[in-house]
Amino acid sequence: MSQPDSANRYRQLAGGYDASAQRTMALRRSTIVRLALQPGDVVLDVGCGTGLSFPLLLDAVGASGLVIGVESSPEMLALALARERTELAGWPNVILIESSMENAVLPRTVDAALFNYTHDVLRSPAALANIFRQTENSAQVAAAGIKHPPRWLDPLRLYRRFKSRSCYINSEGLDTPWDLLTGFVPDLRIESTLFGSGFIAWGQYRHDVPE
Ligand SMILES: C[S@@+](CC[C@H](N)C(=O)[O-])C[C@H]1O[C@@H](n2cnc3c(N)ncnc32)[C@H](O)[C@@H]1O
């Protein structure tokens, strides 16, 4: 995957992103519930996009918690900043960082990490290594995204490929997009969504996993 490619892609998608993401809001909520956030937690929103998850994350971590959003596309991040200034005006506890996840330096270690529809990050060993270097042991991790439906649903497979082709650069790993995560989250549980064309994965990060 190339970062400039992804940034170019999201330069074009940013304007219409929130409208297109409305159909997966229920999935977003279910994924965030799997983080089992507590008041005071620090949560990382990986590839936070326009910040659609921020209100839900802030509700869960409360005024004593912190939401850190990292996003590589300046256009997506600009919309997240706008959301922070308007909708979230009463919440000082959001930190936004413009960076690739491969290079992001977080202001502190995190208690939870959300990967909501971030296929390119899930398929980047360098991004995962960088994220988990800055994550507390036993942190709760939740990911949701697209996957190939089973073979017997081939028409749906084609439809899925058509619908989501613009949202990721790396089309590798769509059978089991979560598999690199299992190196960090050994108890990763997977639930199929959207008739097998999506998934939610969640579990606890363990830094003491034997190689
Ligand atoms: C489909 S959007 C999802 C946005 C957000 N997570 C959400 O739930 O609405 C994928 C986002 O990941 C960002 N992204 C892709 N690769 C990235 C990387 N290596 N580091 C940081 N952000 C990345 C893209 O710029 C885009 O905003």
The ligand as an SDF file (V2000), in Angstrom:
LIG
                    3D

 27 29  0  0  0  0  0  0  0  0999 V2000
  -13.0480    4.0610    5.1400 C   0  0  0  0  0  0  0  0  0  0  0  0
  -12.2680    5.4070    5.9810 S   0  0  0  0  0  0  0  0  0  0  0  0
  -12.7850    5.1060    7.6650 C   0  0  0  0  0  0  0  0  0  0  0  0
  -12.7450    6.3480    8.4920 C   0  0  0  0  0  0  0  0  0  0  0  0
  -13.1770    6.1890    9.9540 C   0  0  0  0  0  0  0  0  0  0  0  0
  -12.4030    5.1710   10.6270 N   0  0  0  0  0  0  0  0  0  0  0  0
  -14.6300    5.8760   10.0730 C   0  0  0  0  0  0  0  0  0  0  0  0
  -14.9610    4.9420   10.7890 O   0  0  0  0  0  0  0  0  0  0  0  0
  -15.4660    6.5860    9.5110 O   0  0  0  0  0  0  0  0  0  0  0  0
  -10.5360    4.9070    6.0560 C   0  0  0  0  0  0  0  0  0  0  0  0
   -9.6550    6.0230    6.6090 C   0  0  0  0  0  0  0  0  0  0  0  0
   -8.3670    5.4960    6.9010 O   0  0  0  0  0  0  0  0  0  0  0  0
   -7.4050    6.4750    6.5170 C   0  0  0  0  0  0  0  0  0  0  0  0
   -6.1200    5.7890    6.3240 N   0  0  0  0  0  0  0  0  0  0  0  0
   -5.7950    4.8830    5.3670 C   0  0  0  0  0  0  0  0  0  0  0  0
   -4.5480    4.4460    5.5320 N   0  0  0  0  0  0  0  0  0  0  0  0
   -4.0550    5.0860    6.6340 C   0  0  0  0  0  0  0  0  0  0  0  0
   -2.8290    5.0600    7.3290 C   0  0  0  0  0  0  0  0  0  0  0  0
   -1.8380    4.2480    6.9310 N   0  0  0  0  0  0  0  0  0  0  0  0
   -2.6640    5.8470    8.4140 N   0  0  0  0  0  0  0  0  0  0  0  0
   -3.6800    6.6680    8.8320 C   0  0  0  0  0  0  0  0  0  0  0  0
   -4.8920    6.7380    8.2260 N   0  0  0  0  0  0  0  0  0  0  0  0
   -5.0700    5.9480    7.1440 C   0  0  0  0  0  0  0  0  0  0  0  0
   -7.9620    7.0700    5.2400 C   0  0  0  0  0  0  0  0  0  0  0  0
   -7.3720    8.3180    4.9230 O   0  0  0  0  0  0  0  0  0  0  0  0
   -9.4540    7.1550    5.6100 C   0  0  0  0  0  0  0  0  0  0  0  0
   -9.7720    8.3780    6.2180 O   0  0  0  0  0  0  0  0  0  0  0  0
  1  2  1  0
  2  3  1  0
  2 10  1  0
  3  4  1  0
  4  5  1  0
  5  6  1  0
  5  7  1  0
  7  8  2  0
  7  9  1  0
 10 11  1  0
 11 12  1  0
 11 26  1  0
 12 13  1  0
 13 14  1  0
 13 24  1  0
 14 15  1  0
 14 23  1  0
 15 16  2  0
 16 17  1  0
 17 18  1  0
 17 23  2  0
 18 19  1  0
 18 20  2  0
 20 21  1  0
 21 22  2  0
 22 23  1  0
 24 25  1  0
 24 26  1  0
 26 27  1  0
M  CHG  2   2   1   9  -1
M  END
$$$$
